[in-house]
Amino acid sequence: MNRVPDVIICVIIIGTFGCIHLLSNTVRIYFGDEYSNLTLSQLVDTHAKEYGWILKFLLNCFGYSCIFLPGVLIYKYTKRVRYLEKNSNENRLIPSAVKFCFSGGDAEKLDGSHASKRDNQGFMKECFLLTYCLLGLMACHLTWGVLQEKIMTQQYEDADGKKSMFKDSQFLVFTNRFLAFIIAGGYLFATQRTRHRAPLYKYSYASLSNIMSAWFQYEALKFINFPTQVLAKSCKIIPVMIMGKIISKNKYEFYEYLTAGLISMGMVFFMTGSTDESKASPVTTLTGVFLLTLYMIFDSFTSNWQGDLFKTYGMTSIQMMCGINLFSTLFTAASLSIQGGFMDSVTFASEHPKFIVDCIVLSISSAVGQLFIFYTIASFGPVVFTIIMTVRQAIAILLSCLIYDHQISPIGILGILVVFLAIFLRVYCNQRIKAIRRRAAEMTSAYSKPRVAV
């Protein structure tokens, strides 16, 4: 039995981690003794001025490379030496782990069965499922948003009465993803549904794009004004459809393009007519537009890649949740460890018990929200999911206006009417096309039946 490849795989993992850790220490030494006690994140904040986001982006990528780099090196090495073919019958840990990560079972294209399942749904049933997804997404994301704002803006008091604020948002992402992974993994283990066709590494792309899209969004808000924010958030449907054509080779009907444009236009009217522009940032820079563009690209890629995995491998929503959050946990944990923010956040949590409670509730709402996200994408696809999330924004703003007596201008009222008209038109056209195709299929089947001679 040749154990040399196993040793080389272990050396790749340990060597990569060692080199990255050594490089991070070298950076600290380069800045001098006066900064020796600072973390890499604090060093960036000390030296970064106008282009601080670039350094932070590179620092994040540096942390994510702890996971990606050894993965790529192991993939290249095992493919070159034909590791999986030579160890196909081995039940040892390393060959099993490599096979689980890089080799899946026979994948079937499930587009036909997926479509027939959707076609058999009645109009009322589809409306009920859409309403269920909308209400679930709204409840979870509204709770998540309120708690996130509370954690990042309020001061927590320790046992000595000293107040301080929590600053590391990436730690919140880590706790959210870690709890979601534990919940999904525990469910799969308890129900013995751990077997599926998709290679594990395919989840890493959607995981990384999801993390990066959130980061680009937060950074972009520092450089863009209110109208630009509205335009971007309202028009997400269009880049999602474009990305769907690129990734999954999807074909969209004319009414889908029309309703996507109407929803985007209606949301722009509604949001500009129901929000106070005086509270927004007064300027938009090229940097902000560039960051916003990257956010749109990564966000559109995430939902379309997940939708393609659902169609290709026929996995469940729980399996998708488990795989995505596994990599999200690894990415954020590696980045926090390299930047030095992990221990600082744990220390803050140990000194502020109220923060722990808020963090747990935040993570639970995030985990349940992910279940609704993956169920929606699996049932209706990424475009419908984006429409639901867009409408969720409109309903949230509308409820805020009703509760707190904010004024909505006539153009805002027109916008919300256009949005709901477009949604009704989309559902109506979708049902009409399904009915036409069903009748055509029945007629074809009737003509193809052999006739009995009299």
C-alpha positions as CSV (number, residue, x, y, z in Angstrom):
1,M,0.0,0.0,0.0
2,N,1.5,3.3,-1.1
3,R,1.1,6.0,1.5
4,V,3.3,8.6,-0.1
5,P,0.4,10.5,-1.8
6,D,-1.4,10.6,1.6
7,V,1.7,12.1,3.2
8,I,2.0,14.7,0.3
9,I,-1.6,15.7,0.8
10,C,-1.0,16.3,4.5
11,V,2.2,18.2,3.8
12,I,0.3,20.5,1.3
13,I,-2.3,21.3,4.0
14,I,0.1,21.9,6.8
15,G,2.7,23.7,4.6
16,T,0.1,26.1,3.2
17,F,-1.2,27.1,6.6
18,G,2.4,27.5,7.8
19,C,3.4,29.7,4.9
20,I,0.3,32.0,5.2
21,H,0.9,32.3,9.0
22,L,4.5,33.1,8.4
23,L,3.6,35.7,5.8
24,S,1.1,37.4,8.2
25,N,3.8,37.6,10.9
26,T,6.3,39.0,8.4
27,V,3.8,41.8,7.5
28,R,3.6,42.8,11.2
29,I,7.4,42.9,11.5
30,Y,7.6,45.0,8.4
31,F,5.5,47.8,10.0
32,G,7.9,47.9,13.0
33,D,7.8,47.3,16.7
34,E,5.3,50.1,17.4
35,Y,2.6,48.0,15.6
36,S,3.7,44.6,16.8
37,N,0.7,44.3,19.2
38,L,-1.8,45.2,16.5
39,T,-3.7,42.7,14.4
40,L,-3.6,42.8,10.6
41,S,-7.1,44.4,10.5
42,Q,-6.0,47.1,12.9
43,L,-2.9,47.7,10.8
44,V,-5.0,48.3,7.7
45,D,-7.2,50.7,9.6
46,T,-4.1,52.6,10.8
47,H,-2.4,53.0,7.4
48,A,-5.4,53.0,5.0
49,K,-7.0,56.3,4.0
50,E,-8.7,56.8,0.6
51,Y,-8.1,53.3,-0.7
52,G,-8.6,51.3,2.5
53,W,-11.2,49.1,0.9
54,I,-8.6,47.7,-1.5
55,L,-6.3,46.7,1.4
56,K,-9.2,45.2,3.3
57,F,-10.3,43.3,0.2
58,L,-6.8,41.9,-0.2
59,L,-6.7,41.0,3.5
60,N,-10.0,39.1,3.2
61,C,-8.7,37.2,0.1
62,F,-5.5,36.5,2.0
63,G,-7.6,34.8,4.7
64,Y,-9.8,32.9,2.3
65,S,-6.7,31.6,0.5
66,C,-6.1,29.4,3.6
67,I,-9.0,27.2,2.3
68,F,-8.8,27.7,-1.4
69,L,-5.1,27.4,-2.0
70,P,-4.6,23.9,-0.4
71,G,-7.9,22.8,-2.0
72,V,-6.6,23.8,-5.5
73,L,-3.2,22.2,-4.9
74,I,-4.7,18.9,-3.7
75,Y,-7.1,18.8,-6.6
76,K,-4.3,19.3,-9.1
77,Y,-2.0,16.8,-7.4
78,T,-4.6,14.1,-7.1
79,K,-5.7,14.5,-10.7
80,R,-2.1,14.3,-11.9
81,V,-1.2,11.1,-10.0
82,R,-4.7,9.6,-10.6
83,Y,-5.2,9.3,-6.8
84,L,-8.9,8.5,-6.9
85,E,-8.6,5.8,-9.5
86,K,-5.8,4.1,-7.5
87,N,-7.6,4.3,-4.2
88,S,-11.2,3.8,-5.4
89,N,-11.8,0.8,-3.1
90,E,-10.0,2.3,-0.1
91,N,-12.1,3.1,3.0
92,R,-9.3,5.1,4.7
93,L,-9.9,8.6,5.9
94,I,-7.8,10.6,3.4
95,P,-9.0,8.8,0.2
96,S,-12.6,9.0,1.4
97,A,-12.3,12.7,2.2
98,V,-10.7,13.4,-1.2
99,K,-13.4,11.5,-3.0
100,F,-16.1,13.3,-1.1
101,C,-14.6,16.7,-1.9
102,F,-13.7,16.3,-5.5
103,S,-15.8,13.5,-7.0
104,G,-19.6,13.2,-7.1
105,G,-21.9,10.4,-8.2
106,D,-23.5,10.3,-11.6
107,A,-25.3,13.6,-12.0
108,E,-28.6,13.7,-13.9
109,K,-30.1,16.7,-15.4
110,L,-33.3,17.1,-13.7
111,D,-34.7,20.0,-15.6
112,G,-37.5,18.0,-17.2
113,S,-38.8,16.5,-14.0
114,H,-38.4,19.8,-12.2
115,A,-40.5,21.5,-14.9
116,S,-43.2,18.9,-14.9
117,K,-43.5,19.2,-11.1
118,R,-44.0,22.9,-11.5
119,D,-46.4,22.5,-14.4
120,N,-48.7,20.2,-12.3
121,Q,-49.0,22.8,-9.6
122,G,-52.3,24.6,-9.7
123,F,-52.7,28.4,-9.8
124,M,-53.9,28.6,-6.2
125,K,-51.3,26.2,-4.9
126,E,-48.5,28.2,-6.6
127,C,-49.8,31.5,-5.2
128,F,-50.0,29.8,-1.7
129,L,-46.3,28.7,-2.0
130,L,-45.2,32.1,-3.1
131,T,-47.0,33.8,-0.2
132,Y,-45.5,31.2,2.2
133,C,-42.0,32.0,0.9
134,L,-42.6,35.7,1.0
135,L,-43.9,35.7,4.6
136,G,-41.1,33.4,5.8
137,L,-38.4,35.5,4.1
138,M,-39.9,38.7,5.5
139,A,-40.2,37.5,9.1
140,C,-36.7,36.0,9.2
141,H,-34.9,38.9,7.4
142,L,-36.7,41.6,9.3
143,T,-35.8,40.0,12.6
144,W,-32.2,39.5,11.4
145,G,-32.0,43.1,10.2
146,V,-33.2,44.6,13.4
147,L,-30.9,42.5,15.6
148,Q,-27.9,43.2,13.3
149,E,-28.5,46.9,13.5
150,K,-28.8,46.6,17.3
151,I,-25.6,44.7,17.7
152,M,-23.6,47.0,15.5
153,T,-24.9,50.3,16.8
154,Q,-25.7,49.9,20.6
155,Q,-23.2,49.8,23.5
156,Y,-23.0,46.7,25.7
157,E,-22.2,47.0,29.4
158,D,-19.9,44.6,31.1
159,A,-19.8,43.5,34.8
160,D,-17.9,46.6,35.8
161,G,-20.4,49.0,34.2
162,K,-18.0,49.9,31.3
163,K,-19.8,50.3,28.0
164,S,-18.3,49.4,24.6
165,M,-19.5,48.6,21.1
166,F,-18.9,45.5,19.0
167,K,-17.2,46.2,15.7
168,D,-16.3,43.1,13.8
169,S,-19.2,42.2,11.4
170,Q,-17.3,39.3,10.0
171,F,-17.6,37.5,13.3
172,L,-21.4,37.8,13.1
173,V,-21.2,36.2,9.7
174,F,-19.1,33.4,11.2
175,T,-21.6,32.7,14.0
176,N,-24.6,32.8,11.7
177,R,-23.0,30.4,9.2
178,F,-21.7,28.1,11.9
179,L,-25.0,27.7,13.6
180,A,-26.7,27.1,10.3
181,F,-24.2,24.4,9.4
182,I,-24.7,22.7,12.8
183,I,-28.5,22.7,12.4
184,A,-28.4,21.4,8.8
185,G,-25.6,18.9,9.5
186,G,-27.4,17.6,12.6
187,Y,-30.6,17.2,10.7
188,L,-28.9,15.3,7.9
189,F,-27.0,13.1,10.3
190,A,-30.2,12.3,12.4
191,T,-32.2,11.4,9.3
192,Q,-29.4,9.6,7.6
193,R,-29.7,11.7,4.4
194,T,-26.1,12.5,4.0
195,R,-25.7,10.9,0.6
196,H,-25.9,13.1,-2.5
197,R,-24.3,13.4,-5.9
198,A,-22.6,16.8,-5.8
199,P,-18.9,17.1,-5.1
200,L,-18.3,19.1,-2.0
201,Y,-16.1,21.7,-3.6
202,K,-19.0,22.9,-5.8
203,Y,-20.6,24.6,-2.8
204,S,-17.5,26.7,-2.2
205,Y,-18.2,29.0,-5.2
206,A,-21.7,30.0,-4.0
207,S,-20.3,30.3,-0.5
208,L,-17.5,32.7,-1.4
209,S,-19.6,34.8,-3.8
210,N,-22.2,35.2,-1.0
211,I,-19.6,36.4,1.5
212,M,-18.0,38.7,-1.0
213,S,-21.4,40.2,-2.2
214,A,-22.3,41.1,1.4
215,W,-18.9,42.7,1.9
216,F,-19.0,44.7,-1.3
217,Q,-22.5,45.9,-0.4
218,Y,-21.3,47.2,3.0
219,E,-18.2,48.9,1.5
220,A,-20.2,50.5,-1.3
221,L,-22.6,52.2,1.1
222,K,-19.6,54.4,2.2
223,F,-19.2,55.8,-1.3
224,I,-22.7,56.1,-3.0
225,N,-25.7,58.3,-2.5
226,F,-29.3,57.5,-2.0
227,P,-30.5,57.4,-5.7
228,T,-27.7,55.0,-6.6
229,Q,-28.6,52.7,-3.8
230,V,-32.2,52.7,-4.9
231,L,-31.3,52.0,-8.5
232,A,-29.1,49.1,-7.6
233,K,-31.4,47.4,-5.1
234,S,-34.4,47.8,-7.3
235,C,-32.9,46.5,-10.5
236,K,-31.3,43.3,-9.1
237,I,-33.7,41.2,-11.2
238,I,-32.1,42.2,-14.5
239,P,-28.5,41.1,-13.6
240,V,-29.9,37.9,-12.1
241,M,-31.5,37.1,-15.4
242,I,-28.3,38.0,-17.3
243,M,-26.2,35.7,-15.0
244,G,-28.8,33.0,-15.5
245,K,-28.2,33.0,-19.2
246,I,-24.5,32.9,-18.7
247,I,-24.3,30.1,-16.0
248,S,-27.4,27.9,-16.7
249,K,-28.1,28.9,-20.4
250,N,-31.6,29.8,-19.3
251,K,-34.1,31.1,-21.9
252,Y,-36.6,33.7,-20.7
253,E,-40.0,34.6,-22.3
254,F,-40.8,38.1,-23.4
255,Y,-43.2,38.6,-20.5
256,E,-40.4,37.8,-18.1
257,Y,-38.2,40.5,-19.4
258,L,-41.2,42.9,-19.5
259,T,-42.3,42.2,-15.9
260,A,-38.6,42.4,-14.7
261,G,-38.4,45.9,-16.2
262,L,-41.7,46.9,-14.7
263,I,-40.8,45.7,-11.2
264,S,-37.5,47.5,-11.3
265,M,-39.1,50.7,-12.5
266,G,-41.9,50.5,-9.9
267,M,-39.4,49.9,-7.1
268,V,-37.4,52.9,-8.1
269,F,-40.5,55.1,-8.1
270,F,-41.7,53.6,-4.8
271,M,-38.4,53.8,-2.9
272,T,-37.6,57.3,-4.1
273,G,-41.1,58.4,-3.1
274,S,-41.1,57.0,0.4
275,T,-37.7,57.7,1.8
276,D,-36.1,60.8,3.1
277,E,-33.2,61.7,0.8
278,S,-31.8,64.2,3.2
279,K,-30.5,61.4,5.4
280,A,-28.5,59.8,2.6
281,S,-24.9,60.3,1.6
282,P,-24.6,63.3,-0.6
283,V,-22.1,62.0,-3.1
284,T,-21.5,59.1,-5.4
285,T,-18.0,58.3,-6.5
286,L,-16.6,56.0,-9.2
287,T,-15.3,53.8,-6.3
288,G,-18.9,53.4,-5.0
289,V,-20.2,52.6,-8.5
290,F,-17.5,50.0,-9.0
291,L,-18.1,48.4,-5.6
292,L,-21.8,48.3,-6.3
293,T,-21.2,46.7,-9.6
294,L,-19.2,44.0,-8.0
295,Y,-21.9,43.5,-5.4
296,M,-24.5,43.0,-8.1
297,I,-22.3,40.5,-10.0
298,F,-21.5,38.4,-7.0
299,D,-25.0,38.5,-5.7
300,S,-26.5,37.4,-9.1
301,F,-23.9,34.6,-9.4
302,T,-24.8,33.2,-5.9
303,S,-28.5,32.5,-6.5
304,N,-28.0,31.3,-10.1
305,W,-25.2,28.9,-9.1
306,Q,-27.4,27.5,-6.3
307,G,-30.3,27.1,-8.8
308,D,-28.0,25.3,-11.2
309,L,-26.8,22.9,-8.5
310,F,-30.5,22.2,-7.6
311,K,-31.3,21.3,-11.2
312,T,-28.1,19.3,-11.9
313,Y,-27.8,17.2,-8.7
314,G,-31.3,17.1,-7.3
315,M,-30.2,17.9,-3.8
316,T,-32.5,19.0,-1.0
317,S,-32.6,22.4,0.6
318,I,-31.1,21.1,3.8
319,Q,-28.1,19.6,1.8
320,M,-27.6,22.9,0.1
321,M,-27.7,24.8,3.4
322,C,-25.2,22.4,4.9
323,G,-22.7,22.6,2.1
324,I,-22.9,26.3,1.6
325,N,-22.5,27.0,5.3
326,L,-19.7,24.6,5.8
327,F,-17.5,26.6,3.4
328,S,-18.8,29.9,4.7
329,T,-17.8,28.8,8.2
330,L,-14.3,27.8,7.0
331,F,-13.8,31.0,5.0
332,T,-14.8,33.4,7.7
333,A,-13.0,31.4,10.4
334,A,-9.7,31.4,8.4
335,S,-10.1,35.1,7.6
336,L,-10.8,36.0,11.3
337,S,-7.8,33.9,12.4
338,I,-5.4,35.6,10.0
339,Q,-6.7,39.1,10.7
340,G,-6.6,38.5,14.5
341,G,-10.3,39.4,15.0
342,F,-11.4,36.0,16.2
343,M,-10.0,36.1,19.8
344,D,-11.0,39.7,20.2
345,S,-14.7,38.9,19.4
346,V,-14.7,35.8,21.7
347,T,-13.3,38.0,24.5
348,F,-15.9,40.6,23.9
349,A,-18.6,38.0,24.0
350,S,-17.3,36.5,27.3
351,E,-17.4,39.9,28.9
352,H,-20.9,40.9,27.6
353,P,-23.6,38.2,28.2
354,K,-26.3,40.3,26.5
355,F,-24.3,40.2,23.3
356,I,-24.3,36.4,23.4
357,V,-28.1,36.3,23.6
358,D,-28.5,38.8,20.7
359,C,-25.9,36.9,18.7
360,I,-27.7,33.5,19.2
361,V,-31.1,34.9,18.3
362,L,-29.5,36.6,15.2
363,S,-28.0,33.4,14.2
364,I,-31.2,31.4,14.6
365,S,-33.2,34.0,12.5
366,S,-30.4,33.8,9.8
367,A,-30.4,30.0,9.8
368,V,-34.2,29.8,9.4
369,G,-34.1,32.5,6.7
370,Q,-31.6,30.4,4.8
371,L,-34.1,27.5,4.8
372,F,-36.6,29.8,3.2
373,I,-34.0,31.1,0.7
374,F,-32.9,27.6,-0.5
375,Y,-36.5,26.3,-0.6
376,T,-37.6,29.3,-2.7
377,I,-34.7,28.9,-5.1
378,A,-35.3,25.1,-5.4
379,S,-39.0,25.5,-6.0
380,F,-39.2,28.6,-8.2
381,G,-35.7,29.5,-9.3
382,P,-33.3,32.4,-8.7
383,V,-35.3,35.0,-10.7
384,V,-38.6,34.5,-8.7
385,F,-36.5,34.5,-5.5
386,T,-35.0,37.9,-6.4
387,I,-38.5,39.2,-7.1
388,I,-39.7,38.1,-3.7
389,M,-36.8,39.7,-2.0
390,T,-37.4,42.9,-4.0
391,V,-41.1,42.9,-3.0
392,R,-40.1,42.2,0.6
393,Q,-38.2,45.6,0.6
394,A,-41.3,47.4,-0.7
395,I,-43.6,45.8,1.9
396,A,-41.1,46.5,4.7
397,I,-40.9,50.2,3.7
398,L,-44.7,50.3,3.3
399,L,-45.2,48.9,6.8
400,S,-42.7,51.4,8.2
401,C,-44.6,54.2,6.6
402,L,-48.0,53.0,8.0
403,I,-46.7,52.4,11.5
404,Y,-44.6,55.6,11.9
405,D,-46.9,57.9,9.7
406,H,-44.2,58.6,7.1
407,Q,-45.5,60.3,4.0
408,I,-45.5,58.5,0.6
409,S,-45.5,60.8,-2.4
410,P,-47.9,60.1,-5.4
411,I,-45.0,58.8,-7.4
412,G,-44.3,56.3,-4.6
413,I,-47.9,55.1,-4.7
414,L,-47.7,54.8,-8.5
415,G,-44.5,52.7,-8.0
416,I,-46.1,50.2,-5.6
417,L,-49.1,49.8,-8.0
418,V,-46.7,49.1,-10.9
419,V,-44.8,46.5,-8.9
420,F,-47.9,44.5,-7.9
421,L,-49.4,44.9,-11.4
422,A,-46.2,43.4,-12.8
423,I,-46.2,40.5,-10.3
424,F,-49.9,39.7,-11.2
425,L,-49.0,39.9,-14.9
426,R,-46.1,37.6,-14.5
427,V,-48.1,34.9,-12.6
428,Y,-51.0,35.2,-15.1
429,C,-48.7,34.9,-18.1
430,N,-46.9,32.0,-16.5
431,Q,-50.1,30.1,-16.0
432,R,-51.4,30.8,-19.5
433,I,-48.2,29.5,-21.1
434,K,-48.3,26.4,-18.9
435,A,-51.9,25.8,-19.9
436,I,-51.1,26.2,-23.6
437,R,-48.1,23.8,-23.4
438,R,-50.2,21.3,-21.5
439,R,-53.0,21.4,-24.2
440,A,-50.4,21.0,-26.9
441,A,-48.8,18.0,-25.2
442,E,-52.3,16.4,-24.8
443,M,-53.1,16.9,-28.5
444,T,-49.7,15.5,-29.5
445,S,-50.3,12.5,-27.3
446,A,-53.8,12.0,-28.7
447,Y,-52.6,12.1,-32.3
448,S,-49.7,9.7,-31.6
449,K,-51.9,7.0,-30.2
450,P,-52.4,4.0,-32.6
451,R,-55.8,3.9,-34.1
452,V,-57.7,0.6,-34.2
453,A,-58.8,-0.4,-37.7
454,V,-62.6,-1.0,-38.1
